[in-house]
Amino acid sequence: MNTHSPARRRGLTALLALSVTAAVAATASLAAPGAALARAASGTTAPPSSISWGPCPQESNPPGHPPSPKARCATVKVPLDWSKPKGKKIGLFVARYPASNPAQRIGVLMSNPGGPGAPGADDALYADEPYDGYDPAIRERFDMVGFDPRGTGRSGGARCDESILDKIPARPRDAAEFERLRTLNGRLAQSCLRRTGPLVAHMDWESVARDMDAIRAALGERRISFIGHSYGTFLGERYARLFPGRLRALALDSAMDPDRPSAERTLMDGSVSLNNTLERVAAWCVRNASCALKGKDLAAVTDKLFARADAGTLRDPGRTGPTRKKVSADQLSDFLSAALSGWSPAETARQLAALRTGKGKVNWTSGGGDPVARLVLCRDEDYRIRDYAHYRAIRDRVAKAAPHVRYNAQALDFVLACQGWTVPPKLRPARAEGDLPPVLVVNATDDMATPLAGARRMARSFPNASLHTVDTVGHWLYRLPEPRRRIDAYLLGRTD
């Protein structure tokens, strides 16, 4: 949902493979954990560890790009069920990239690249990769530690009957299809239980946060720093909730809504963000002569395309004119969700122009989803919808709030994936006593995967947090120079 590139490490799930631009606007300043704290920690040698490190597996995807030779790997045993700590154990695959300047070592920087349902050890295995890795200043002073969460990658990958995916209605059109979707989702969940076993009920990110603390203890560290990207920010919030006193620093890049939003709020926030992006493309088109729809109102063009789709008269464009293949309104929304996931205004306008005239090519998207992602998502979130009438009412309200796109396909996929799921959502853990460091949250103004509204709620969930917004369309902002500089300065304990 693994090459060490956006397509491999960060393109694993729908929350990850989004591009960014470099227009930046800071809206908040941050007091880092403190220069004094960083100085006090500097030069500390790595504490005794109970982990037996060894060579890392050299296979890679795609082939020919093995991990850094500096990385070392191991397995850490944790309870399958944290409510039974002396019960059955499972193994977690852990990777470490040691600090290159031990004399100035601050400690461990643990990370998670997101998901849900994606491996995470590559953050350490490829920590020094030029594009997708971490800054040299970070690698000098931290041991980079990543791990594959339980049930993913080399940590005992969960298995489900994926043949069921193709039978599930992607966009239920009536009550019968909605019930079929719920029935087949339930059947998929049961197939996961049969093929994977009891682990299925314990892939929530409270359990993963407890795993993370077990790794911290095995490393011999009193406290850790953590950076989470995308769905990994949810893990950071869970760890802070359970183990506040064991964090030195907490940086959250492209933040999830931590408040277990309803299906409607999830779909509403994501769709409004996507609609804002389309309006941004329309404004770009007015200013740029290269726009394929120059001189036309791009938003109005899109509205007319939806009207044609509703009437059954919109066709897939061809080389010389429209083909006979009809394009539905759902297909149009799905296309817009993919086209607007990053900032590619010229290409988006070109494809909309092709749909308008019937001549040209459109890059349609399709996919059945990742069942492993559901094992995490549907345990962490509560997206349950009463029935088809409730579903249609939500869709109608969302379409009214986001008229140029109607809905965010990624958010809708997540919501629909959990209908009828037979492993119910887990209760949110209580907040433990303890002092947290100041928290840094970084988010784009327009991010269809982690909308700014959710990032604001994430920042408000902490007693002392700063939200830094980046005026851009995109996701995973650590790849941009300015957000990277700000995050690195925070983690290193410097002040701006």
MARTORTI-317897 format. One record per residue (C-alpha): residue number from 1; x, y, z. Coordinates in nm, 4 decimals, always signed. Layout:
! residues N
  seq        px        py        pz
  NUM         X         Y         Z
...
//
This chain:
! residues 496
  seq        px        py        pz
    1   +0.0000   +0.0000   +0.0000
    2   +0.8867   -0.1454   -0.1806
    3   +1.1650   +0.0542   -0.3942
    4   +1.3187   +0.3369   -0.2032
    5   +1.1346   +0.6048   -0.3911
    6   +0.7876   +0.7597   -0.3677
    7   +0.6601   +0.4685   -0.5740
    8   +0.8068   +0.2155   -0.3318
    9   +0.8321   +0.3417   +0.0235
   10   +0.5836   +0.6242   +0.0103
   11   +0.3422   +0.5085   -0.2549
   12   +0.2264   +0.1985   -0.0777
   13   -0.1232   +0.3136   +0.0126
   14   -0.3637   +0.5805   -0.0954
   15   -0.2445   +0.8091   +0.1805
   16   +0.1116   +0.8144   +0.0551
   17   +0.1745   +0.8747   -0.3144
   18   +0.0996   +1.2466   -0.3437
   19   +0.3267   +1.5146   -0.4889
   20   +0.4101   +1.8582   -0.3567
   21   +0.5119   +2.2035   -0.4777
   22   +0.7387   +2.4590   -0.3226
   23   +0.5095   +2.7514   -0.2464
   24   +0.5537   +2.7989   +0.1268
   25   +0.3826   +3.0130   +0.3883
   26   +0.4609   +2.9695   +0.7588
   27   +0.1737   +3.0345   +0.9967
   28   +0.3219   +2.9392   +1.3333
   29   +0.6517   +2.9344   +1.5166
   30   +0.7675   +2.6558   +1.7460
   31   +0.9720   +2.6261   +2.0587
   32   +1.1780   +2.3110   +2.0092
   33   +1.2311   +2.0656   +2.2952
   34   +1.5148   +2.2976   +2.3842
   35   +1.8724   +2.3599   +2.2904
   36   +1.9707   +2.2784   +2.6458
   37   +1.8043   +1.9379   +2.6158
   38   +1.9828   +1.8738   +2.2876
   39   +2.3173   +1.9708   +2.4411
   40   +2.2538   +1.7494   +2.7419
   41   +2.1795   +1.4546   +2.5138
   42   +2.4615   +1.5229   +2.2692
   43   +2.7542   +1.2889   +2.2757
   44   +2.5674   +1.0116   +2.4568
   45   +2.6853   +0.6739   +2.3388
   46   +2.4232   +0.4220   +2.2415
   47   +2.3012   +0.2479   +2.5600
   48   +2.3241   -0.1280   +2.6033
   49   +2.0683   -0.3022   +2.3877
   50   +1.9071   -0.6428   +2.4190
   51   +1.8661   -0.6568   +2.0416
   52   +2.0972   -0.8818   +1.8416
   53   +2.1734   -0.6833   +1.5251
   54   +2.2800   -0.8546   +1.2083
   55   +2.2949   -0.8026   +0.8315
   56   +1.9819   -0.6789   +0.6588
   57   +1.8063   -0.8674   +0.3792
   58   +1.9421   -0.7515   +0.0454
   59   +1.6412   -0.8187   -0.1739
   60   +1.4660   -0.5039   -0.2923
   61   +1.1663   -0.3985   -0.4963
   62   +1.2404   -0.3083   -0.7685
   63   +1.5460   -0.5328   -0.7889
   64   +1.8904   -0.3791   -0.7954
   65   +1.8422   -0.1230   -0.5217
   66   +1.9548   -0.2903   -0.1978
   67   +1.9399   -0.1057   +0.1344
   68   +2.2273   +0.0970   +0.2744
   69   +2.5238   -0.1187   +0.3803
   70   +2.5292   +0.0806   +0.7045
   71   +2.1882   -0.0481   +0.8110
   72   +2.1550   -0.3373   +1.0550
   73   +1.8471   -0.5498   +1.1180
   74   +1.6927   -0.7622   +1.3903
   75   +1.3720   -0.9134   +1.5240
   76   +1.2054   -0.7970   +1.8449
   77   +0.9496   -1.0221   +2.0128
   78   +0.6282   -0.8669   +2.1472
   79   +0.2990   -1.0077   +2.2789
   80   +0.0376   -1.0878   +2.0186
   81   -0.2219   -0.9462   +2.2596
   82   -0.0939   -0.6692   +2.4849
   83   -0.3686   -0.7447   +2.7383
   84   -0.1908   -1.0805   +2.7854
   85   +0.1772   -0.9793   +2.8047
   86   +0.2920   -1.3311   +2.8963
   87   +0.0948   -1.4935   +2.6160
   88   +0.1923   -1.5808   +2.2594
   89   +0.4687   -1.3701   +2.1048
   90   +0.5123   -1.2399   +1.7499
   91   +0.8245   -1.1044   +1.5811
   92   +0.8719   -0.7479   +1.4567
   93   +1.1249   -0.6704   +1.1859
   94   +1.3368   -0.3724   +1.2986
   95   +1.6087   -0.1820   +1.1115
   96   +1.8639   +0.0674   +1.2435
   97   +2.0862   +0.3154   +1.0623
   98   +2.3437   +0.4217   +1.3261
   99   +2.4349   +0.7857   +1.3832
  100   +2.7322   +0.8776   +1.1671
  101   +2.8783   +1.1092   +1.4335
  102   +2.8665   +0.9129   +1.7614
  103   +3.0414   +1.1939   +1.9501
  104   +2.7420   +1.4176   +1.8811
  105   +2.4738   +1.1490   +1.9025
  106   +2.1427   +1.2723   +2.0499
  107   +1.9638   +0.9381   +2.0601
  108   +1.7106   +0.7384   +1.8572
  109   +1.4792   +0.8882   +1.5972
  110   +1.2054   +0.6377   +1.5318
  111   +0.9852   +0.6874   +1.2270
  112   +0.6822   +0.5581   +1.0448
  113   +0.6040   +0.6363   +0.6788
  114   +0.2278   +0.5867   +0.6971
  115   -0.0182   +0.3442   +0.5502
  116   -0.2413   +0.2064   +0.6832
  117   -0.1117   -0.1457   +0.6446
  118   +0.2296   -0.0503   +0.5045
  119   +0.5778   -0.1621   +0.6166
  120   +0.7999   +0.0973   +0.7833
  121   +1.1523   -0.0426   +0.8168
  122   +1.2604   +0.1164   +0.4882
  123   +1.2851   +0.4536   +0.6612
  124   +1.6005   +0.3198   +0.8284
  125   +1.7112   +0.0770   +0.5572
  126   +1.7307   +0.3630   +0.3065
  127   +1.7915   +0.6532   +0.5440
  128   +2.0748   +0.7903   +0.3284
  129   +1.8897   +0.7694   -0.0040
  130   +1.9302   +1.1115   -0.1714
  131   +1.5652   +1.1909   -0.2491
  132   +1.3606   +0.9840   -0.0113
  133   +1.5949   +0.9656   +0.2859
  134   +1.6736   +1.1961   +0.5743
  135   +1.8985   +1.4991   +0.5931
  136   +2.2695   +1.4354   +0.6713
  137   +2.2423   +1.6513   +0.9839
  138   +1.9722   +1.4153   +1.1143
  139   +2.1688   +1.1044   +1.0248
  140   +2.4786   +1.2385   +1.1961
  141   +2.3126   +1.2771   +1.5342
  142   +2.0400   +1.0146   +1.5479
  143   +2.0220   +0.6414   +1.5169
  144   +1.7420   +0.6096   +1.2599
  145   +1.5128   +0.3228   +1.3604
  146   +1.2217   +0.1912   +1.1555
  147   +1.0100   -0.1212   +1.1823
  148   +0.7440   -0.3094   +0.9913
  149   +0.4275   -0.2856   +1.2026
  150   +0.2702   -0.6131   +1.3097
  151   +0.1080   -0.7950   +1.0213
  152   +0.2936   -0.6023   +0.7502
  153   +0.6070   -0.6639   +0.5458
  154   +0.8575   -0.8842   +0.7270
  155   +0.6606   -0.8689   +1.0525
  156   +0.4395   -1.1629   +0.9637
  157   +0.2389   -1.0262   +0.6726
  158   -0.1358   -1.0720   +0.7119
  159   -0.3148   -1.2696   +0.4411
  160   -0.6683   -1.2422   +0.3039
  161   -0.8653   -1.3828   +0.0115
  162   -0.8042   -1.1015   -0.2364
  163   -1.0274   -1.2635   -0.4979
  164   -1.3218   -1.1230   -0.2995
  165   -1.2094   -0.7658   -0.3718
  166   -1.3158   -0.7771   -0.7370
  167   -1.6712   -0.8746   -0.6371
  168   -1.7281   -0.5809   -0.3999
  169   -1.9297   -0.2938   -0.5531
  170   -1.6955   +0.0043   -0.5701
  171   -1.9755   +0.2633   -0.5643
  172   -2.3075   +0.1105   -0.4532
  173   -2.5938   +0.2530   -0.6584
  174   -2.8883   +0.1225   -0.4581
  175   -2.9792   -0.0477   -0.1315
  176   -2.9178   -0.3942   -0.2736
  177   -2.5639   -0.3074   -0.3831
  178   -2.4937   -0.1421   -0.0478
  179   -2.5964   -0.4604   +0.1324
  180   -2.3868   -0.6664   -0.1072
  181   -2.0887   -0.4443   -0.0291
  182   -2.1374   -0.4997   +0.3441
  183   -2.1800   -0.8740   +0.3022
  184   -1.8663   -0.9096   +0.0905
  185   -1.6626   -0.6840   +0.3214
  186   -1.7626   -0.9125   +0.6065
  187   -1.6646   -1.2152   +0.4015
  188   -1.3269   -1.0555   +0.3290
  189   -1.2711   -0.9895   +0.6999
  190   -1.3505   -1.3525   +0.7815
  191   -1.1074   -1.4696   +0.5136
  192   -0.8365   -1.2611   +0.6808
  193   -0.9161   -1.4256   +1.0134
  194   -0.8999   -1.7744   +0.8617
  195   -0.5732   -1.7146   +0.6769
  196   -0.3955   -1.4959   +0.9333
  197   -0.5366   -1.6082   +1.2663
  198   -0.5878   -1.4057   +1.5855
  199   -0.3428   -1.1347   +1.4785
  200   -0.6320   -0.9859   +1.2770
  201   -0.7903   -0.8544   +1.5984
  202   -0.4647   -0.6930   +1.7131
  203   -0.3426   -0.4833   +1.4196
  204   -0.4807   -0.1569   +1.5603
  205   -0.2330   +0.1213   +1.6206
  206   -0.2697   +0.1210   +1.9953
  207   -0.1079   -0.2237   +1.9791
  208   +0.1533   -0.0894   +1.7355
  209   +0.2280   +0.1996   +1.9721
  210   +0.2906   -0.0516   +2.2504
  211   +0.5154   -0.2440   +2.0107
  212   +0.7058   +0.0784   +1.9499
  213   +0.7644   +0.1202   +2.3205
  214   +0.8862   -0.2386   +2.3429
  215   +1.1413   -0.1564   +2.0718
  216   +1.2447   +0.1533   +2.2691
  217   +1.2973   -0.0593   +2.5804
  218   +1.4928   -0.3237   +2.3858
  219   +1.7168   -0.0473   +2.2498
  220   +1.7897   +0.0576   +2.6083
  221   +1.6652   +0.4126   +2.5457
  222   +1.4922   +0.6130   +2.8187
  223   +1.3277   +0.8378   +2.5606
  224   +1.2988   +0.8544   +2.1834
  225   +1.2249   +1.1148   +1.9212
  226   +0.9609   +1.0288   +1.6622
  227   +0.8708   +1.1509   +1.3152
  228   +0.5518   +1.0259   +1.1551
  229   +0.4335   +1.0916   +0.8021
  230   +0.0708   +1.0605   +0.6850
  231   -0.0958   +0.7686   +0.8688
  232   +0.2239   +0.7488   +1.0730
  233   +0.1127   +1.0673   +1.2479
  234   -0.1722   +0.8649   +1.3961
  235   +0.0849   +0.6275   +1.5451
  236   +0.2722   +0.9248   +1.6905
  237   -0.0479   +1.0520   +1.8536
  238   -0.1229   +0.7076   +1.9970
  239   +0.2300   +0.6761   +2.1388
  240   +0.2066   +1.0244   +2.2939
  241   -0.1283   +0.9312   +2.4486
  242   +0.0092   +0.6117   +2.6035
  243   +0.3711   +0.7046   +2.6810
  244   +0.4051   +1.0841   +2.7030
  245   +0.7103   +1.0783   +2.9292
  246   +0.9094   +0.8639   +2.6873
  247   +0.9136   +1.1181   +2.4053
  248   +1.1921   +1.3677   +2.3577
  249   +1.0368   +1.5172   +2.0417
  250   +0.7319   +1.4480   +1.8244
  251   +0.7150   +1.5708   +1.4627
  252   +0.3992   +1.4961   +1.2621
  253   +0.4131   +1.5540   +0.8858
  254   +0.0780   +1.5572   +0.6977
  255   -0.1364   +1.4830   +0.9979
  256   -0.4398   +1.2617   +1.0431
  257   -0.7475   +1.3695   +1.2348
  258   -0.6931   +1.2047   +1.5772
  259   -1.0524   +1.2359   +1.6975
  260   -1.1961   +0.9270   +1.5246
  261   -1.4048   +1.1299   +1.2786
  262   -1.7305   +0.9907   +1.1468
  263   -1.7721   +0.8686   +0.7921
  264   -1.9371   +1.1976   +0.7024
  265   -1.6661   +1.4202   +0.8502
  266   -1.3928   +1.2134   +0.6886
  267   -1.5587   +1.2378   +0.3494
  268   -1.6543   +1.6030   +0.3961
  269   -1.3065   +1.7232   +0.4967
  270   -1.1345   +1.5340   +0.2169
  271   -1.3848   +1.6407   -0.0480
  272   -1.3805   +2.0089   +0.0462
  273   -0.9993   +2.0001   +0.0309
  274   -1.0144   +1.8429   -0.3156
  275   -1.2715   +2.0990   -0.4294
  276   -1.0395   +2.3766   -0.3098
  277   -0.7635   +2.2279   -0.5221
  278   -0.9820   +2.2309   -0.8327
  279   -1.0610   +2.5975   -0.7703
  280   -0.6890   +2.6569   -0.7352
  281   -0.6295   +2.4943   -1.0742
  282   -0.9060   +2.7128   -1.2207
  283   -0.7319   +3.0247   -1.0880
  284   -0.4008   +2.9031   -1.2349
  285   -0.5723   +2.8542   -1.5707
  286   -0.6826   +3.2187   -1.5762
  287   -0.3225   +3.3351   -1.5301
  288   -0.1418   +3.0951   -1.7628
  289   -0.1564   +3.0998   -2.1421
  290   -0.0430   +2.7363   -2.1529
  291   -0.3692   +2.6172   -1.9948
  292   -0.5636   +2.3948   -2.2350
  293   -0.8838   +2.5633   -2.1140
  294   -0.7496   +2.9182   -2.1313
  295   -1.0353   +3.1653   -2.1634
  296   -1.2864   +2.9267   -2.0083
  297   -1.4026   +2.8833   -1.6504
  298   -1.2408   +2.5514   -1.5609
  299   -1.4744   +2.4936   -1.2665
  300   -1.7782   +2.5574   -1.4872
  301   -1.6370   +2.3186   -1.7494
  302   -1.6106   +2.0507   -1.4831
  303   -1.9668   +2.1135   -1.3656
  304   -2.0901   +2.0685   -1.7242
  305   -1.8953   +1.7435   -1.7524
  306   -2.0795   +1.6152   -1.4463
  307   -2.4115   +1.7211   -1.6002
  308   -2.3273   +1.5258   -1.9166
  309   -2.2228   +1.2245   -1.7084
  310   -2.5512   +1.2378   -1.5178
  311   -2.7386   +1.2518   -1.8485
  312   -2.5425   +0.9587   -1.9904
  313   -2.3913   +1.1627   -2.2737
  314   -2.0288   +1.1958   -2.1553
  315   -1.7935   +0.9682   -2.3506
  316   -1.4362   +0.8606   -2.3098
  317   -1.2320   +1.0729   -2.5526
  318   -1.0374   +0.9176   -2.8381
  319   -0.7695   +1.0180   -3.0863
  320   -1.0117   +1.1607   -3.3421
  321   -1.3276   +1.2026   -3.1361
  322   -1.5437   +1.0549   -2.8605
  323   -1.5510   +0.6787   -2.8250
  324   -1.8695   +0.4836   -2.7523
  325   -1.7645   +0.4195   -2.3908
  326   -1.9758   +0.6136   -2.1424
  327   -1.8164   +0.7962   -1.8499
  328   -2.0191   +0.7949   -1.5280
  329   -2.0228   +1.0685   -1.2648
  330   -1.8432   +0.8304   -1.0261
  331   -1.5684   +0.7745   -1.2827
  332   -1.5342   +1.1491   -1.3216
  333   -1.5009   +1.2004   -0.9446
  334   -1.2458   +0.9200   -0.9244
  335   -1.0477   +1.0765   -1.2097
  336   -1.0500   +1.4182   -1.0428
  337   -0.9332   +1.2687   -0.7134
  338   -0.6288   +1.1214   -0.8855
  339   -0.5580   +1.4228   -1.1069
  340   -0.5804   +1.6682   -0.8176
  341   -0.3831   +1.4648   -0.5641
  342   -0.0754   +1.6711   -0.6483
  343   -0.0051   +1.9988   -0.8214
  344   -0.0087   +1.9277   -1.1962
  345   -0.2420   +2.2015   -1.3251
  346   -0.1395   +2.1885   -1.6910
  347   -0.1944   +1.8135   -1.7137
  348   -0.5222   +1.8323   -1.5222
  349   -0.6507   +2.1048   -1.7565
  350   -0.5387   +1.9061   -2.0617
  351   -0.7357   +1.5999   -1.9569
  352   -1.0444   +1.8039   -1.8710
  353   -1.0208   +1.9643   -2.2151
  354   -1.0041   +1.6172   -2.3690
  355   -1.3220   +1.5170   -2.1868
  356   -1.4903   +1.8404   -2.2983
  357   -1.4057   +1.8073   -2.6685
  358   -1.3962   +1.4278   -2.6936
  359   -1.0466   +1.4337   -2.8405
  360   -0.7384   +1.3297   -2.6485
  361   -0.6485   +1.0922   -2.3684
  362   -0.7552   +1.0666   -2.0043
  363   -0.5633   +0.8677   -1.7448
  364   -0.8337   +0.6709   -1.5684
  365   -0.7635   +0.5044   -1.2357
  366   -0.8878   +0.1807   -1.0855
  367   -0.8037   -0.0471   -0.7975
  368   -0.9636   -0.2883   -0.5559
  369   -0.7858   -0.1667   -0.2434
  370   -0.5593   -0.3386   +0.0039
  371   -0.7211   -0.5810   +0.2499
  372   -0.4319   -0.5416   +0.4960
  373   -0.5032   -0.1701   +0.5106
  374   -0.8577   -0.2512   +0.6203
  375   -0.7282   -0.4633   +0.9076
  376   -0.5729   -0.1492   +1.0518
  377   -0.8113   +0.1216   +0.9344
  378   -1.1386   -0.0450   +1.0331
  379   -0.9994   -0.1187   +1.3801
  380   -0.8750   +0.2355   +1.4373
  381   -1.1629   +0.4305   +1.2824
  382   -1.5405   +0.4090   +1.3180
  383   -1.6868   +0.4717   +0.9719
  384   -2.0039   +0.2687   +1.0224
  385   -2.3090   +0.3908   +0.8261
  386   -2.6602   +0.2791   +0.9205
  387   -2.7962   +0.1912   +0.5764
  388   -2.8113   +0.2984   +0.2143
  389   -3.0430   +0.5914   +0.2863
  390   -2.7919   +0.7252   +0.5390
  391   -2.5122   +0.6722   +0.2857
  392   -2.6985   +0.8657   +0.0138
  393   -2.7752   +1.1486   +0.2541
  394   -2.4056   +1.1785   +0.3388
  395   -2.3109   +1.1728   -0.0292
  396   -2.5656   +1.4453   -0.1087
  397   -2.4431   +1.6754   +0.1700
  398   -2.0820   +1.6240   +0.0673
  399   -2.1597   +1.6939   -0.3000
  400   -2.3291   +2.0189   -0.2010
  401   -2.0194   +2.1277   -0.0053
  402   -1.7784   +2.0174   -0.2822
  403   -1.9799   +2.0785   -0.6020
  404   -1.6934   +2.0721   -0.8543
  405   -1.5650   +1.7264   -0.7523
  406   -1.8643   +1.5765   -0.5643
  407   -1.6429   +1.3598   -0.3449
  408   -1.2891   +1.2585   -0.2594
  409   -1.2467   +0.9062   -0.3970
  410   -0.9725   +0.8145   -0.1535
  411   -1.1818   +0.9104   +0.1484
  412   -1.4859   +0.7339   +0.0056
  413   -1.2827   +0.4186   -0.0568
  414   -1.1774   +0.4153   +0.3081
  415   -1.5312   +0.4737   +0.4330
  416   -1.6829   +0.2042   +0.2126
  417   -1.4061   -0.0437   +0.2959
  418   -1.5208   -0.0576   +0.6582
  419   -1.8932   -0.1121   +0.5970
  420   -1.9828   -0.4580   +0.7234
  421   -1.6318   -0.5235   +0.8565
  422   -1.6722   -0.7912   +1.1224
  423   -1.3807   -0.6871   +1.3456
  424   -1.5288   -0.3849   +1.5271
  425   -1.3458   -0.0578   +1.5992
  426   -1.1338   -0.0579   +1.9128
  427   -1.1989   +0.1942   +2.1877
  428   -0.9593   +0.4886   +2.1973
  429   -0.7090   +0.4467   +2.4830
  430   -0.7171   +0.6866   +2.7775
  431   -0.4469   +0.9508   +2.7966
  432   -0.1730   +0.8530   +3.0404
  433   -0.0220   +1.0905   +3.2938
  434   +0.3065   +1.2512   +3.1970
  435   +0.4654   +1.5564   +3.0399
  436   +0.4896   +1.5811   +2.6634
  437   +0.7484   +1.7894   +2.4805
  438   +0.6257   +2.0632   +2.2482
  439   +0.4852   +1.8965   +1.9356
  440   +0.5343   +2.0082   +1.5751
  441   +0.2576   +1.9461   +1.3197
  442   +0.3231   +2.0296   +0.9528
  443   +0.0530   +2.0218   +0.6840
  444   -0.0287   +2.1526   +0.3373
  445   -0.3154   +2.3955   +0.2954
  446   -0.4615   +2.1604   +0.0318
  447   -0.4043   +1.7926   +0.1012
  448   -0.6694   +1.5459   -0.0105
  449   -0.5195   +1.2645   +0.1996
  450   -0.4738   +1.4533   +0.5271
  451   -0.6851   +1.7692   +0.5031
  452   -0.5842   +2.0784   +0.6966
  453   -0.8981   +2.0557   +0.9112
  454   -0.7759   +1.7251   +1.0545
  455   -0.4246   +1.8603   +1.1081
  456   -0.5702   +2.1481   +1.3086
  457   -0.7512   +1.8983   +1.5287
  458   -0.4283   +1.7029   +1.5664
  459   -0.2443   +2.0144   +1.6872
  460   -0.5272   +2.0994   +1.9294
  461   -0.5141   +1.7491   +2.0774
  462   -0.1821   +1.8254   +2.2469
  463   -0.1330   +2.0628   +2.5411
  464   +0.1588   +2.2352   +2.3647
  465   +0.1755   +2.2083   +1.9869
  466   +0.2443   +2.4336   +1.6897
  467   +0.0932   +2.3919   +1.3443
  468   +0.3062   +2.4995   +1.0504
  469   +0.1101   +2.5204   +0.7262
  470   +0.2603   +2.5113   +0.3804
  471   +0.0744   +2.6950   +0.1037
  472   +0.0727   +2.4121   -0.1475
  473   -0.1177   +2.1188   -0.2900
  474   +0.0289   +1.7901   -0.1784
  475   +0.1283   +1.5452   +0.0876
  476   +0.4404   +1.4269   +0.2736
  477   +0.6022   +1.7680   +0.3094
  478   +0.9392   +1.6500   +0.4398
  479   +1.0467   +1.6280   +0.0764
  480   +1.0209   +2.0077   +0.0415
  481   +1.3203   +2.2163   +0.1492
  482   +1.1451   +2.4587   +0.3854
  483   +0.9345   +2.2061   +0.5791
  484   +1.2350   +1.9729   +0.5956
  485   +1.4491   +2.2507   +0.7406
  486   +1.1835   +2.3327   +0.9998
  487   +1.1296   +1.9693   +1.1009
  488   +1.5039   +1.9022   +1.1212
  489   +1.5634   +2.2125   +1.3320
  490   +1.2909   +2.1029   +1.5699
  491   +1.4242   +1.7482   +1.5991
  492   +1.7798   +1.8673   +1.6527
  493   +1.6698   +2.1102   +1.9232
  494   +1.7709   +2.4249   +1.7379
  495   +1.5624   +2.7433   +1.7335
  496   +1.4797   +2.9393   +1.4184
//
